[in-house]
Amino acid sequence: MAILGLVGGMSWHSTATYYREINERVAGVRGGHASARLVLSSLDFEEVRRCQLDDDWEAAAALLTDAARGCVAAGAEAVAICTNLMHKVAPQVEAALDVPLLHIADAVAAEAGRLGATRVGLLASRWVMEEPFYAERLAPHGVGTVVPGAAERVEVDPLVFEELTQGVVRAPSRAAYVAAIQGMADRGAQAVVLACTEIGLLLGPDDSPLPVIDSATAHARALAEVALGEVALGRTLTPSASGR
């Protein structure tokens, strides 16, 4: 199997989801005691969060680049950033590597394709919802985006960092997310992307008025396909049609 490098810890709650999903997929395919060959660099999210709040994306890129290089030095043949927001600095990280960086939005786009969705809602932190870097990665795959209204964005952004990345799950927060999803459905979204890797800890498919694309599980399953050799290593992550 290919050795994957995971840059995680942002937060560790969702990194645990990645570890479980990748290994469950590998075990399901290979059977027995099989598990994925992984190198994990788990960052201190407090340091990363400080960079976000200080708007110091250069320092954030340096943190992630060092972690990714460490994975490669330990044998990783491809690297993945286990969070959506920090793909804001993915171009800088990718430029510093001589192995592929497997982008989360490519896996999300593949899942949208399986659902037949060409217009998706983004439920995420404000940077992912308001800045172009995520939507621009989806666009070449033929996937357009819708975001919550301004008031809803103000309401849902703090739920990521004040609750979910600290492992706090509250029913009122779930209700706020559901209302935001309904608003995007009313404006033409055909599916919703949980574009924060922790939202899936709070919100499941049965809670949503739209089909759900959980970015963490979509990314992890696509990474498992790479690990298993079902998808060739390349700069664009294009999972197979099965997705499982």
N, C-alpha and C positions, 0 to 999 in steps of 0.2 A: 504493500500500500504506500501511497504518497504520504510524506510527513507534512502535516499542516502546522503552521505557527499561528497561534491565537493571541492577539493583543486584547486583553480583557481587563476586568476590574472596574468597568465604567457603566453600571455598577457590578459588583460581584454577584448580585442576585440574578441578573440576566446572563452573566458568564456561566453560571451553573446550568442554566437552561441550554446553552450551547453545548456544554460538555455532555449533558445527558442526551440531547437529541442526536448529536453526532455518533455517540457510542451505541445508542439504541438502534440507529440505522445500520451501522456496521455489524453489530451483533445479529440483527435480523437477517442480513444478507449472507453473512459468512457462517453464522451458527457457532455452537460450542462456546469457547472462551474468548472469541475474537473481540478485539476492541481497537479503536482508532489509534494511530501513531500521531501523537500531538505534542507540541511544545507550547506551553502557556507562559506568557509574560503578563502577570496580573498587576496593573498599576495601582497606586494609591489614588483613589478617586478624589480625595481631598485636594491633592496637588492639581489634578486636571480641572476640578471645579473652580479652583482659584484662578486658573488661566482663563476659564470661560467668563467669570465675573469681572475680571480685569480687562477683558477684551484683548488678551495677549495670545493671539492664535499662533504667533511665531514660536512662543515658548511651548504651547501645546503641541505643535507639530514636532518640535525637538524631542519632547517626552515620548511621543508615539513612535517617532523614527528610531530612537535609541532602543525602544522595546522591540520593534520589528526587526531591527538589525540583530538584536540578541537572539531572536527566534531563528533567524537564518544562520547565525553562527553556531547554533545548537543543532542544525541539520534540517530546518524547515525548507521545503521545496516550494512553498507558497504561503502567503500570509493573509490573515483576515483581521479586520478591526471589528470587535464584537460590540458595536454600538452604532446608532445612526448618526447622531449629531457630530461625532468626531470624524466622520467622513468629510466634514468641512475642510479638514487638512489632509485628506487622502492624496491629493495630487503631490504634495510635498513628500509624504511618506513613500509613495510609489516611486518618485524620482530618485530616491536614495537607495532603492533596492534593485538587486539583479535577479529577483524572482518575482512571479506575478503577485499582485495585490488583488484579492478577490472581493469585489465591491458588493456591499449589501443591496444596493439599489438594483443591480443586475438580477439578483435572486428574486427580489420583489417584483420586478418587471416580468420575469418568467412565470411567476405565480399568477400575476394579473392575466397573462396570456392564456394560461390554463383555464382561468375563469371566464375568458372572453371579455374581460373588462378593458376598455380603452380610455376610461376616465375614472380616476380613483381619488378618494379623499385622503388627505394626509392628517393624521392625528399624532401630534408630536410636540416636542419643545418648540419654542417660538422661532428659533433659528432655522429649524428644518421646515417649519410652516411658512416663514416669511422670506427667507433668502433663497436664491435660485439654485444653489449647488445640487440639491437633491432632485428637484423637478427636472433640472437640465440633464441629469443622468438617466432619468426615466424616459424623457422625450424621444431619444433615438430608437427606443424600443416600441414606439407608437403608443405610449401611455401618457395621457394628459393628467393634470392634477386640479383638485379643488381643495381649498383650505377652509377652516371654520371662519366665521365672521370675526371682526376685530374684538368685540366684547367676549366672545367665546374663547378666542386665543388668549386673552388676558386671564380668563378663568382657568383654562386647562394647563397652561405652562407651569404654574407653581406646583401643580399636582405631581409633576414628574420629579422635581428636585426636593420638595418638602415632604413627599410621601413615598412614592414608588421606589426611588433609588435608595431609600432607607428601609425598604421592606415593609412599609405601612400600606395596608389595603383597607379602604373605607367605602361603604355602600354609597354615601353621598357623592363621592368622587366618581364612582361608576355611573351614577345617574347623570352627572355633568358630561361625561364622555358620550353617553348614549344620546343626549340632547344635541351635542355637537355633531355626531354622526348623522342624526336625522336631518339636521340643517344642511349638511353636505349632500345627503340623498335628495333633498328637495331641490338642490341646485345641479343635479345631474350626475353625481357620483354613482358609479355602478358597483363599487366595492370600497372598503375602507382599509387603508394601510395603517397598522399599528406601528408607526415609524419612530417609536421609542421602544427599545427592546424590553422594557419592564411592563408596558401596558398589558401585555398578555397575562401577567400575574393577576390582574384585576378584572379584565374584560375578556370574555370568551365568545365564541360564535353564537351561542344561544342568547347572549345579551344584546347583540347588535341588530339594528334594522337593515344592515347591509352585509353581504358576504365579507368575511374578515380575512385579511392577509396579515398574519403575524410576522413581522420582519425578522424577529429572532429565530423562529422555527423555520421560516423559508430559507434564511441564510444558512442555518446549521444543516439543514437537509441537503442543500446544494453543496456545501462543503464536504459532507459525507460522500456524495457522489464523486467528488474529485478525489477524496482519499481512497475510495474503492476502485478508482480507475475507470468509472463509468463515464466520466467526462474528462477530456484531455486538459492538461494544464494550459492556461492561456491568460492573456491580459483581461479578457472579458469573461465573466462567469455566466455561462449559458447552460443551465442544468438540462437534463434529459426530459423527455415528455412525461415520464412517469411521476417525477417529483417526489417519489417515496422510496 
